Amino acid sequence: MLGEFREFIARGNVIDLAVGVIIGAAFNDIVKGLVDLIIMPPIGLMLQGIDFSKLQWVLKRDNPLTPENELVAISYGAFFNAVLKFVIVAWAVFLLVKLVNVIRRRDAADKGKAPPAPTPQELLLTEIRDLLKVQAGQVEPPKAPPTA
């Protein structure tokens, strides 16, 4: 059982997934900071200083005379922040996938191309190499190309 577990962990997909989860968690913190600290303050300022994270519809107010918090509210501002964070993450993932697809298409196109023709210098060096092999007795002399 331990051997199977070791084989499972050693697979590339599991390690790739673990790296993706860790990077995704770190990326989530970056997006949270971007939305909460950079995007939402100017939007709130344009809307006369409204802090979206505190916007809510109060269904039942808290009674200050009791020690329990009895507030019941729908926090639509926090929900708006979460939706904005999701849109930013989805956009970043879309751009990443688009970049990977462009790279894959370019690699596929490069594989389909024929290798470039040898330069005159390469042809001359090839002939010199072949002549040296003939002189050393390693191969038979090359046949002369047919003349047109």
Disulfide bonds with the S-S distance in Angstrom:
none
